[in-house]
Amino acid sequence: MKKLIAFFFITMNIGLMQAQTYKEWVRKADSFYVAKNYKTSVSYYDKAFKIEQKNNRDLYNAGCSASMAKENKKAFKWLNLSIDNGYENIAHIKIDNDLKPLHSEKNWNKTIEKLQKKLDIIGANYDKVLEKQLAEIYTDDQQIRGEFMNVYRASNPDKKKMDSIGKIMERKDSINLIKVMKILDERGWLGKNVVGTQGNQTLFLVIQHSDLEYQQKYLPMMREAVKNGNASPGNLAYLEDRVALREGKKQIYGSQSSKNKKTNKICIAPMIDPDNVDKRRAEAGLGTMAEYAVKMNIEWNLEEYKKELAETEKLENSKP
């Protein structure tokens, strides 16, 4: 019996070590992706996927890195594995700039057809009219933001072009908000069982990108939707943070960034109780702050953050 118990703990420890290593490899892969070192990013995804191939988001991101690294065979392999493991956002995969190098490949149409067939089966009982409308809104919302980020991330960003795209974005956002408000006011916050995962995500995105008064109006509805399983707790965390900051409060989950006036660097905006933020994030289904910071290309050190936060609060409290 003692041998069995010992064996159980050994195998459990190995499992924990593998999980930790998997996350470490993915974190490194993400950091090299952000640095546009796609070849190295792909090499770390390779290491991670030797341990497991279950997370559709990681597999999708790996496909993006491989596409940018011109490793098309791996890109298609990982994208298809992502679909096999639950990836459903067909509107996004079609407009993702990272995947444009794959569009001319014969396997591209096969991959899209595979995803569409899967969605046809899953969505047999969806509200097809609303699902289609929300897919169009999603494309409007995300495509223009992709164009903006392409210019923003350039080595020498064109400010005039950014302003021009920003105006188009504002116009699209206002039109999309009218459409989504009509859906929410008439039907409530529809779950993925009615409009699919992508449609459900679109409701959040449009409200997340709206003015404070609309965020405040629909935040209680989204809270109720999360309780009923009709909205993502992670998405709610992002909306809670954005509303809190806009109301002059501290955020809860550390999802929002701001520019440090002293260093001029992008950093995590002020939050409550930083020591326990990872616990709150875990409860909302979000990764750790360290993992999130890598994806956002933001430096994260808990002790340094608390020190800077205390200094900022001291300065603000000393103002007349």
N, C-alpha and C positions, 0 to 999 in steps of 0.2 A: 504493500500500500504506500509506504514511504517513497518507494521508487517511482510509483505512478504520480504521486503529488509533485515530486521533484521534477519529473519529466514534464508535467503540466506547466509548471512555472518557467522552466527553461524554454519551452515552445512559446509560451505567452510572451516572454521577454524578447525572443527572436522576432515575434510578430510586431511588437512595439518598436524595436530597433529598425525593422524594415519600413514601418509606417513613417518613422521619423526621417529615415534616409530618403524615402520617396519624396517627402515634403521638401527636404533640403535640396534635392536635385531639381525639383520643379521651381523652387524659389530662385535657384541659380539660373535655370533656363529662362525664367521671366526677366531676371535682371539683365541678362545678355540680349534678350529681345528688345527691352527698353533702350539699351545702348546701341541697338541696330547691328549687333554682332550676331547675325542670324545663324551662321555656321556653328558657333560655339553653343548657342541656344539649343540647336538641334541635337548636339552631342550630349547635352545634359538631359534633354527629354528622353534620349535613347537610354540613358542610365536609369531614369525613373521608370520607364515602361518595361524594363527588365524585371522590376519588382512587381508591378501591377499595371493593368490597363483597364481601369474601371471608370475613371472620372471623365465624363464627356466634355467638360469645360477645358480640362488640361489637354485632352486629346485634340480638341478643336484648336486651341492656342498653339499646340505643337504643329498642327497642320499649317497654320499661318506662318510660323517660323520657317518650316521646311519650304513652303512656297516662296518666301522671300529669299531663302538661301539657294533657290533653284534646284532643290532636291525634290522634284515633282513626284517621284515614286513614293517616297516617304509621306509627302503631303497628302496624297490620295489615300494611302493606307491609314493614316491617322484620322483623316476626316471621316472615312467610312467606319472606322472603329468608334468614333465619336457618335455617329448616327446609331450604330448598333447598341451603344450604351446610353441612349436617351436624348441625344441632341435633336431639337425640333424646329429651331428658328430659321426657316427657309428664306424669309425676307432678308435676314441679316447675311446669311451665307452668300446670297446673290449680289449684295452691294459691298461686301467687305473688301476694301482696297488691297489688303494683304493677299487676297486670293485671286486678284485679277490676272497675275501671270499664268494661272491655271486655265483660264477661260478658253484658250485656243486648243487645249488638249482634248482628245476624244473622251477621256475618262471624266471630264468635267460634266458633260450632259448625263453620263451614267450615274454619277454621284447625286446630281440634282434629282434625277428620275427616281433613284432609290429612296431619297428622303421624301419626295412627293408621294410615292406609293405608301410609305410608312404612315405619313400624315393622313392620307385618304382613309386608311384603316382606322387609325386612332380617332379621327374626327368625323366618323360616319354620322354621329348624332349632334354635331356642332350646329350652331346657328350660322349657316353658310354665308348669308348676306352680311352679318356683322363681322364674321371672321375675315371676309374679303376686304371690307371697309377698314378694319383695324390693321390689316396687312399693308394697305396703301398708306395709312397714316404713319405706320412704323417706318416705312421707306422714306417718306417725306421728312420725318423727324431725324432719322439717323444718317441719311445720305448727305444732307447739307452740313451736318456736324462733322462728318468724315472729311468733307471738302475743307471746312474751316481748320480742322486739326492738321491737315496736310500743309496748309500755308503757315499755321502757327508754329509747327515743329521744324520748319525749314531753317537752315543755318542763318539766313538773312530774311526774316519774315517781311512780306510786303504789307505794310499797314493799311494802305488804300484798299487792297484786295480783301484784307480781313474785315474792314469796315463794310465793304460792299456785300460780302457773304453774310456778315452779321445782320444786315438789314433784311436780306432775303430770309434768313433764319427767323427773325422776329415776325415777319409776315406769315411764314408757314406755321409758326407756333400759334399765332392768334387764330388762324383758320382751323388748325387741328384741335385747339382747345374748345372752340364752339362745337365741333363734331363730337368730341369726347364728353363734354358737359351734357349734351343732349342724351347720350347713351346712359351716363351715370344718373341723371335726373329722372329718366324714364324707366330704366331697368336696374339701377343699382350697380354695385361693383361686381361685374360678372366674372365668375371663376373660369379656370381653364377647361372645365367640363362643358362649358357653353361656347367659349370663343378660342379655346386652345391656349397653350403656354405663351405663344407669341402675342396673341390678342390681349391676354391678361397682362403681359409685360407692357404693352403699348399704353394701356390705361394709366399705369404708373408713370411711364416716361413723360407723357404729355402733361400730367399734373406736376411732376417734378420740375419740368421746364417752364411752368407758368408763374405768374406773379403771386406774391404772398397771399393776397386776399382769396385766391382760388385754392391755394394749398391749404389755407386755414379752413376753408369751407369743406373740402373733401377729405381732410386728414381723419376726422372722426369716422367717416364712412369706410376708409381704408383700414382703420383699426378694427372695426367690426368685421370687415371682410377677412382679415387675418384670423380672427377668432373662429370664423366659420369655415376656414380653409379655402377661402376664395381669393387670397392674395398672399404674396411672399413676405414672410417676416423680415427678410433681408432688405427688400425694397422699402418696406415700412420704415426700417431703421434709417435709410437714406433720407426719406421724406421728413421723418422726425427731426433729424439733424439739421436739415436745410431750413425748416420752419423755425427751429429754436434759435439758430444764428440770426436769421432775418428779424426775429423778435428781440434781438439784443441779449439773448441768453447763451449759455454754453451748450455745445452739442453733447450727445450721449454716447454715440458709437464711434466717433472719430472718422466719419466717412467724408467729411468736407475739409478742403484745404484753403489756405489763404496765404497772402504774401507777408513775410516778416518785415515790418517797417525798418527794423534795425539792420538786418543782414540782406534784405531784398530777395531772400530765397523763398521758394514755395515750401510751406510747411503745413502740418496738421493744425487746423483752426482750434481755438480754445475748447476744451471739453471738461466735463465734470469727472471727478474721481478717476484720474488716468491709471491708477494702480490696478483697477478692476475692469478696465475697458475690454480686455480680451475675454473675460467671463461674460460680459454683456454681449459682445460680438458673437460668441459661441452660442448663446441663447437665441440669437437672431439668425443663426445659420451662416454667419460670416467667418472668414478666416481671421488669423491674428493680425494685429497692427503691423508686425514685422513683414508678414506676407503681403499685406495691402500696400505698405509703403514701397516695396519693391516694384509692384505693378504700376504705381503712380510716380515712380522715380523720385521719391522723397526720402530724405534721410530720417531714420527713426531710432531714437535712443530715449528710452523712458525717463531716465534720470535727468538727462539734458532738457527734455521736453518740460518736465515739472519745474526745473530751475527757470527756464525761459518764461513759462506760464506765470510763475510767482513774480518775476521781474515785471512782466507786462501788467499784472494786476496791481502791483505796487505803484507803477507809473500812473495808471488810470485812477487809482484811489487818491493820488496826490494832486490831481488836477483840481483847480478851484471850482 
